Amino acid sequence: MKFKRFFLYAGLTFMISVLLGCKNDQWESLFNGKNLEGWTVKCIPEDQGKMYWDVKEGCITCNSMGDRDHNYIWLLTEREYEDFHLKLKFQVFRESAGNSGVQFRSRYDNSDSANYGGWLNGPQVDIHGPDPFRTGLIYDETEGVRRWIHPFLRDWRITPEQAPKGALETILFYYEDDSEIWNSMEIICRGMMLETLVNGNPVSVFNGEGILDDEAHSLQGSGDTGCIGFQLHMGDELEIRFKDIYIKEFAQ
């Protein structure tokens, strides 16, 4: 009888662990295609109420074309994530010279000491239509860092010659007669190891040990866990769209 109870318990334990493992292996949608439920806009007080981020035609859309009078404005997930595989699609426009990107493991600071009065600390995978080679590279917005970390550079400046092998030569642009032209992006985080892919092409493979877990990131609570977000750069005229945003969390 004891052996039967033992095997029954062992079997139940195994089934539970399998089910939990399956749960961790499931893709979760971060965007319902209808509204910004689960997301929040973060910005300085002067920019609150400006409707740059919206949902149109089933896509998360940012449109600041014709309006450069704004600071940085971010659209962030309300939840935080640590180790994960994120995949999404994005659409860029030739008329838009603005810069955007996908922040991850980031945390917003609206304290009096924050940069510009409000700042999103954490790494960002760049999206830049005018200079496609930057798309998929990793810039760190963390206060006290604010530089390219892959490739490893001193500040925000970068040239095509400094981009790592595998950087993109081009990305796909939206055309009115073919609105189904989309680019894909993937971000994979396991501990301090980061990978990015754009249109299936590996762009960044980066070990963040000693960088994303250093004192600057610890002070800001970023680098190892945090929200996922999209950026509207200060003073930019930007048009960009996102859809099919899915995440799969890895078991800790």
ZATOR-373159 format. One line per field, with one value per residue (C-alpha): residue number from 1; residue in one letter; chain; x, y, z. Coordinates in Angstrom, 3 decimals, decimal comma. Layout:
vexza <- NUM; ... .
pado <- a; ... .
drennu <- A; ... .
px <- X; ... .
py <- Y; ... .
pz <- Z; ... .
END
This chain:
vexza <- 1; 2; 3; 4; 5; 6; 7; 8; 9; 10; 11; 12; 13; 14; 15; 16; 17; 18; 19; 20; 21; 22; 23; 24; 25; 26; 27; 28; 29; 30; 31; 32; 33; 34; 35; 36; 37; 38; 39; 40; 41; 42; 43; 44; 45; 46; 47; 48; 49; 50; 51; 52; 53; 54; 55; 56; 57; 58; 59; 60; 61; 62; 63; 64; 65; 66; 67; 68; 69; 70; 71; 72; 73; 74; 75; 76; 77; 78; 79; 80; 81; 82; 83; 84; 85; 86; 87; 88; 89; 90; 91; 92; 93; 94; 95; 96; 97; 98; 99; 100; 101; 102; 103; 104; 105; 106; 107; 108; 109; 110; 111; 112; 113; 114; 115; 116; 117; 118; 119; 120; 121; 122; 123; 124; 125; 126; 127; 128; 129; 130; 131; 132; 133; 134; 135; 136; 137; 138; 139; 140; 141; 142; 143; 144; 145; 146; 147; 148; 149; 150; 151; 152; 153; 154; 155; 156; 157; 158; 159; 160; 161; 162; 163; 164; 165; 166; 167; 168; 169; 170; 171; 172; 173; 174; 175; 176; 177; 178; 179; 180; 181; 182; 183; 184; 185; 186; 187; 188; 189; 190; 191; 192; 193; 194; 195; 196; 197; 198; 199; 200; 201; 202; 203; 204; 205; 206; 207; 208; 209; 210; 211; 212; 213; 214; 215; 216; 217; 218; 219; 220; 221; 222; 223; 224; 225; 226; 227; 228; 229; 230; 231; 232; 233; 234; 235; 236; 237; 238; 239; 240; 241; 242; 243; 244; 245; 246; 247; 248; 249; 250; 251; 252 .
pado <- m; k; f; k; r; f; f; l; y; a; g; l; t; f; m; i; s; v; l; l; g; c; k; n; d; q; w; e; s; l; f; n; g; k; n; l; e; g; w; t; v; k; c; i; p; e; d; q; g; k; m; y; w; d; v; k; e; g; c; i; t; c; n; s; m; g; d; r; d; h; n; y; i; w; l; l; t; e; r; e; y; e; d; f; h; l; k; l; k; f; q; v; f; r; e; s; a; g; n; s; g; v; q; f; r; s; r; y; d; n; s; d; s; a; n; y; g; g; w; l; n; g; p; q; v; d; i; h; g; p; d; p; f; r; t; g; l; i; y; d; e; t; e; g; v; r; r; w; i; h; p; f; l; r; d; w; r; i; t; p; e; q; a; p; k; g; a; l; e; t; i; l; f; y; y; e; d; d; s; e; i; w; n; s; m; e; i; i; c; r; g; m; m; l; e; t; l; v; n; g; n; p; v; s; v; f; n; g; e; g; i; l; d; d; e; a; h; s; l; q; g; s; g; d; t; g; c; i; g; f; q; l; h; m; g; d; e; l; e; i; r; f; k; d; i; y; i; k; e; f; a; q .
drennu <- A; A; A; A; A; A; A; A; A; A; A; A; A; A; A; A; A; A; A; A; A; A; A; A; A; A; A; A; A; A; A; A; A; A; A; A; A; A; A; A; A; A; A; A; A; A; A; A; A; A; A; A; A; A; A; A; A; A; A; A; A; A; A; A; A; A; A; A; A; A; A; A; A; A; A; A; A; A; A; A; A; A; A; A; A; A; A; A; A; A; A; A; A; A; A; A; A; A; A; A; A; A; A; A; A; A; A; A; A; A; A; A; A; A; A; A; A; A; A; A; A; A; A; A; A; A; A; A; A; A; A; A; A; A; A; A; A; A; A; A; A; A; A; A; A; A; A; A; A; A; A; A; A; A; A; A; A; A; A; A; A; A; A; A; A; A; A; A; A; A; A; A; A; A; A; A; A; A; A; A; A; A; A; A; A; A; A; A; A; A; A; A; A; A; A; A; A; A; A; A; A; A; A; A; A; A; A; A; A; A; A; A; A; A; A; A; A; A; A; A; A; A; A; A; A; A; A; A; A; A; A; A; A; A; A; A; A; A; A; A; A; A; A; A; A; A; A; A; A; A; A; A .
px <- 0,000; 2,843; 4,499; 1,246; 0,947; 4,599; 4,227; 0,952; 2,624; 5,659; 3,396; 1,407; 4,606; 5,934; 2,670; 2,632; 6,240; 5,434; 2,417; 4,428; 7,153; 4,565; 3,203; 6,664; 6,997; 3,825; 3,800; 1,817; 0,433; 1,372; -1,045; -4,745; -4,983; -7,735; -6,386; -3,419; -4,632; -1,565; 0,514; 1,179; 2,657; 5,514; 6,766; 7,463; 4,400; 4,568; 3,949; 1,120; -2,059; -0,284; -1,708; 1,387; 0,913; -2,374; -3,931; -4,969; -5,922; -4,942; -1,432; 0,307; 1,141; 3,370; 2,929; 4,620; 5,027; 4,910; 5,434; 8,888; 7,742; 8,063; 10,546; 11,153; 7,872; 7,740; 5,028; 5,729; 4,305; 2,768; 4,415; 8,139; 10,133; 13,502; 14,492; 12,443; 12,143; 10,301; 9,168; 7,285; 6,770; 7,467; 6,759; 8,880; 8,266; 10,680; 9,205; 10,062; 13,558; 12,860; 14,543; 12,816; 13,695; 12,543; 13,506; 13,728; 14,616; 13,992; 12,524; 11,095; 12,388; 10,299; 12,181; 13,500; 16,985; 15,883; 17,242; 14,930; 12,546; 11,683; 13,827; 13,612; 16,715; 17,729; 19,016; 17,341; 17,445; 17,613; 15,229; 16,430; 15,046; 17,483; 20,495; 19,356; 22,728; 21,777; 18,636; 19,167; 22,204; 22,000; 22,145; 21,981; 19,765; 20,652; 21,612; 25,380; 25,866; 23,984; 26,153; 26,280; 27,065; 26,925; 29,080; 31,084; 31,460; 32,076; 28,822; 25,846; 27,933; 28,261; 29,275; 28,605; 32,271; 31,839; 28,875; 29,591; 29,593; 26,004; 24,593; 21,813; 22,375; 18,684; 15,257; 11,857; 9,879; 6,120; 4,477; 0,852; 0,235; 1,596; 0,748; 1,762; 5,464; 6,711; 10,039; 10,435; 12,492; 13,404; 15,101; 16,327; 17,521; 18,978; 20,800; 23,352; 23,388; 21,440; 20,629; 18,795; 17,527; 15,984; 14,140; 15,620; 19,161; 21,303; 22,543; 23,733; 25,089; 26,204; 27,387; 26,326; 28,268; 30,008; 27,833; 24,130; 24,746; 27,108; 26,555; 24,906; 22,219; 21,754; 21,118; 18,405; 16,928; 17,481; 19,559; 18,435; 14,662; 12,096; 9,445; 9,420; 8,731; 8,864; 10,584; 9,713; 12,961; 12,994; 12,254; 11,795; 9,179; 8,481; 5,991; 6,249; 3,904; 4,118; 2,001; 2,113; 3,951; 4,546; 6,706; 7,766; 9,256; 12,004; 11,788; 14,025 .
py <- 0,000; 2,336; 1,578; 2,333; 5,683; 6,410; 5,717; 7,637; 10,637; 10,358; 10,161; 13,207; 15,139; 14,262; 15,269; 18,615; 19,331; 18,469; 20,749; 23,579; 23,044; 23,224; 26,432; 27,985; 26,869; 28,630; 31,807; 34,642; 37,538; 40,988; 42,831; 42,059; 43,850; 46,180; 48,529; 49,194; 47,012; 45,781; 48,748; 52,204; 55,429; 56,991; 60,534; 63,847; 65,807; 68,252; 65,413; 63,696; 63,518; 63,599; 60,749; 59,642; 56,001; 54,453; 51,352; 51,583; 48,820; 46,167; 47,571; 49,513; 52,769; 55,699; 58,788; 62,096; 63,188; 66,971; 67,431; 67,636; 69,367; 66,449; 64,733; 60,975; 59,062; 55,327; 52,708; 50,031; 46,713; 46,818; 43,479; 42,853; 40,027; 38,436; 35,508; 35,234; 34,924; 37,899; 38,057; 40,781; 42,443; 46,100; 48,370; 51,395; 54,249; 56,005; 59,399; 58,863; 59,881; 59,130; 56,614; 53,921; 50,674; 47,855; 48,321; 45,266; 44,593; 48,297; 50,430; 53,933; 56,567; 59,698; 60,922; 64,478; 63,231; 61,446; 62,578; 65,243; 64,642; 61,108; 58,328; 54,668; 52,861; 49,660; 48,169; 48,783; 46,944; 49,732; 50,234; 52,886; 53,183; 55,850; 53,733; 50,089; 48,761; 49,940; 47,799; 44,865; 46,390; 47,056; 50,514; 50,970; 53,840; 53,346; 56,517; 56,562; 54,329; 55,640; 54,131; 51,245; 47,990; 45,811; 46,875; 48,119; 51,868; 54,938; 56,807; 57,124; 57,695; 54,799; 54,308; 51,376; 50,402; 49,973; 47,653; 43,970; 41,301; 40,347; 43,879; 44,535; 46,282; 47,000; 46,544; 46,442; 49,677; 50,071; 50,775; 51,874; 49,321; 46,532; 47,190; 43,652; 44,469; 43,814; 43,187; 40,643; 40,976; 38,490; 39,149; 36,222; 36,735; 33,947; 35,326; 37,783; 36,249; 38,278; 37,520; 39,536; 38,544; 40,751; 39,126; 35,830; 37,198; 36,956; 40,473; 40,581; 37,879; 39,586; 38,532; 41,284; 40,007; 42,897; 45,385; 44,683; 43,528; 46,341; 49,089; 51,525; 48,993; 47,862; 51,467; 51,796; 48,319; 47,464; 45,086; 41,781; 42,246; 44,870; 45,916; 45,713; 48,901; 50,906; 54,288; 57,595; 59,578; 63,185; 65,667; 62,967; 62,815; 59,108; 56,760; 53,087; 50,152; 46,966; 43,817; 40,067; 40,641; 37,357; 36,342; 32,991; 33,089; 30,671; 28,773; 30,206 .
pz <- 0,000; 0,875; -2,460; -4,320; -2,548; -3,297; -7,028; -7,164; -5,526; -7,800; -10,849; -9,819; -9,125; -12,583; -14,272; -12,451; -13,438; -17,059; -17,030; -15,498; -18,063; -20,840; -19,379; -19,474; -23,086; -24,252; -26,297; -24,720; -26,743; -25,400; -27,702; -28,168; -31,523; -30,261; -27,594; -25,300; -22,446; -20,547; -21,741; -20,322; -21,715; -19,751; -20,355; -18,661; -17,441; -20,359; -22,843; -21,007; -23,052; -26,413; -28,483; -30,366; -29,309; -30,426; -31,991; -35,637; -38,061; -35,532; -34,993; -32,250; -34,027; -33,166; -35,329; -34,515; -38,137; -38,406; -34,669; -33,134; -29,953; -27,545; -25,265; -25,067; -24,875; -24,212; -24,454; -21,827; -20,706; -17,262; -16,459; -16,052; -17,619; -16,900; -19,159; -22,323; -26,075; -27,599; -31,202; -33,056; -36,409; -37,179; -40,111; -41,049; -43,484; -45,853; -44,967; -41,303; -40,262; -36,594; -34,339; -32,311; -30,615; -28,358; -24,724; -22,473; -18,844; -18,346; -15,575; -15,698; -13,275; -12,715; -9,674; -9,429; -10,307; -13,504; -16,841; -18,385; -15,450; -16,547; -17,992; -19,023; -17,825; -19,570; -22,839; -26,186; -29,500; -32,053; -34,997; -37,417; -40,940; -42,208; -41,128; -41,384; -40,160; -36,641; -36,512; -34,162; -32,430; -28,681; -27,132; -23,362; -22,195; -18,522; -16,673; -16,269; -19,334; -22,409; -25,121; -27,575; -25,798; -28,925; -30,591; -27,593; -28,172; -26,013; -26,646; -29,046; -32,168; -34,611; -38,257; -40,606; -40,293; -36,520; -36,845; -36,167; -38,830; -39,520; -39,277; -41,766; -45,066; -45,526; -44,000; -45,680; -46,054; -46,165; -49,525; -49,855; -52,583; -50,364; -46,725; -45,767; -45,939; -42,410; -40,720; -37,932; -34,755; -32,053; -28,710; -26,607; -23,024; -20,875; -17,878; -19,198; -22,700; -25,265; -28,895; -31,527; -34,949; -37,631; -40,517; -39,366; -39,620; -36,435; -35,658; -32,033; -29,764; -26,581; -23,130; -20,714; -17,691; -15,983; -17,875; -17,419; -13,846; -12,811; -10,234; -12,673; -13,581; -9,992; -8,957; -11,613; -11,163; -14,818; -16,912; -15,411; -15,212; -16,153; -18,637; -22,431; -24,336; -27,544; -27,849; -29,447; -29,465; -28,305; -31,113; -33,767; -36,477; -36,313; -37,884; -36,954; -36,393; -34,337; -34,354; -33,605; -30,309; -28,485; -25,547; -24,107; -20,636; -19,666; -16,391; -13,686 .
END
